[in-house]
Amino acid sequence: MITFISRKLKALALRVAGFLSPVRERTYPSVEEALFRAERNDLGAPPVTYAIGDVHGEITLLMRLLQLLPLHPQDTLVFLGDYLDKGEDSLATIRALRRLQRLHPLCVFLRGNHEDAWLECWNGSEFLGAPNMKSARRLWRANRRHMPAEIGYWLEETRLEYEDEFAYYVHAGVLPGKPFEETPAARKMWGPRGFLKSNYDWGKLVVFGHWKLARPLVEPNKICVDTGAYRSGTLTAVRLPDRQIFQAPHISKATPHEEQKALQQRLFS
Ligand SMILES: [Mn+2]
C-alpha cells in the first residue's frame, strides 16, 4: 500500500514538474517498435486497406493502434486527416507519421480541415501565424509562436481524397446525390451538409473521419472512424474490405486536476 501511494505521489510530482518546466521534451513509443510488432511477413496475403481516424496529436494512441494492426508490407494505411491540434503532441505525431511513411511506403495522408486551416497560414517556406481556431492558437502559443517548416512541407503533401478497389476516402464527406467530383474541395474537408445522415449510394463505399462520433459508424454506404480520440481516449481504424474495426486500448483523458481529485479520494476515504 505504501509503495502504491509513493508510486502515485511520485507520478503526480513528475506530472507537476513536467507542467512547470519551460521545455517539455518528451519521448514516445517509437514507430520502429510499433511496426516491428505490426508487420507480418506474409507476402502471399491479399492486400487490404486500413483507414485510420482523426489522430489530433494523440501520438501514444497512434503507436498503440499501429501495434494492434496485423499489417503486412503489401497493405495500405490511409490516414483520414486532422493530425494536429487538440491532443497530446501534434509535432511529435507528424514526425512519427513521416517516419512511418519511410518504413511503410504504402501510406496515404488525406487533408483535414485543420491541415487546410494551417496551410492558409503557410507561405511555402514558413508559417506566418496560426489559424483562427482555438486549438490551433493554443498549439501556436505552446510552440512559442513558431511551427517548424518541415511541418508545412509535409502538410503540403497531404491530399484531398483517395480511392482504391474497396472504397473512396475523404476527411469530412461528399454531397449526397452527386458524383464525388461535384463536391467542392472545401466541403470535402470541412463537412458537406446532409452527408452524415444520408443513405445515398455513391456506387462506392465512402470512408471518412471528422465527425467525432461516440462509436464508429458502419453503414452500407459509408463508414466513419473518427471517435474523437483527443477527448474519448479511443482511436479507431477500419480494415477493408472486411470492415473489421480496430481500437487502441483506451487511455484515460481525465485532466490532471481530475486525476488529482481521484487520487485524494483513494488516499483519504
Ligand atoms: Mn476535421
Boltz pocket constraint, residues with backbone or C-beta under 6 A from the ligand:
constraints:
  - pocket:
      binder: B
      contacts: [[A, 54], [A, 82], [A, 112], [A, 113], [A, 114], [A, 171], [A, 172], [A, 189], [A, 209], [A, 210], [A, 211]]
      max_distance: 6.0
